């Protein structure tokens, strides 16, 4: 039993009903919908389990054969999926992608099966979408953050190897790449040697994915780095071997052979150092290519920001000329306001032309002069407390005066 088969597969009672012929929906709506849902999910699960989005009716019958029975209504299910748009023929897909550079599936392959509908090659689109997302997950998790900063460029063969646990057929892999190209997640290019290369969309970039000469160069540089890396590993093994042989000769007293092995070890160590220098230079070139791309992105961001800023100023009606004009108006308005303040704070002049402040000052001067010229003769203040007569005060009057003084104090 295949691992992708549903749990109901081992229930004889349920499967007897599901394997039987589907009646028209208007006859038994519940039974029709139940079987349609079961076999739709079963086909999707089998495509994921088989790691292949292409099939025909004969292959489906083999996948879902149970003992001596095959599903009686698979053709009805496929017709429904075709009408829904979940299943199309390989020919229909190729007609939509006739210019695709990654096309590896022959247009004539379907002809080998004849005209029978049972052998017509079909494509399950939900599976293609699912596998496309899984390819993107592999890229994001394993390749995007490559140490050389150029992880968006991947060779076709390397990506297929990494996806081998989810895609088993090269035809399905090509179609998944076509789908990812359709939604703008990658494009396919070729190097000068004709090798196919995938370029994934860079995070944060709104531009369409384009394969350039720089991307082809990245692939060539990586190949050279991989070659150097293998050679360095081989030389390191030789160094280890020569060192062991040199020590063995010294233990046996064969000094001549020991010197020979020592020379070979030194030569291998020098080769390692030289190749390591070459490797580092190539790695530096990859970083420079990446930095150039980042600088381009930053420059493009500057341009976009400047354009957005200018557009915002224009929408708000702001320009240097308008700002200078407005500032001149502000200065003029401030000058007018100062004139208004001075006018308000200036002394009031009446209708006869006299200044009120001057009149007030003149009046004060006249009052002062009058006070100086007037001589008012008043009687001298009385010496007694009551101000009546200057005579001797009697005890009763003195007593009365004291009482009056206390009353004044009380008040």
Buried (B, 14 or more C-beta within 10 A) or exposed (E): EEEBBBEEBEEEEBBEEBBBEBBEEEEEEEBBEBBBEBBBEBBBBBBBEBBBBBBBBBBBBEBBEBEEEBBEBBBBBBEBBBEEEBBBBBBEBBEEBEEBBBBEBEEEBBEEBEEEEBBBBBBBBBBBBBBBBBBBEBBEEEBBEBEBBBBBBBBBEBBBEBBEEBBEBEBBBBBBBBBBBEEEBBBBBBBEEEBBBBBBBBEEEEEEBEBEEEBBBBBBBBBBBEEBEEBBEEBEEBBEBBBEBBEEBBEEEBEEBBEBBBEBBEBBBEBBEEBBEBBEEBBEBBBEBBEEBEEEBEEEEEEEEEEEEEEEBEEEEEEEEEEEEEEEEEEEEEEEEEEEEEEEEEEEEEEEEEEEEEEEEEEEEEEEEEEEEEEEEEEEEEEEBEEEEEEEBEEEBEEBEEEEEEEEEEE
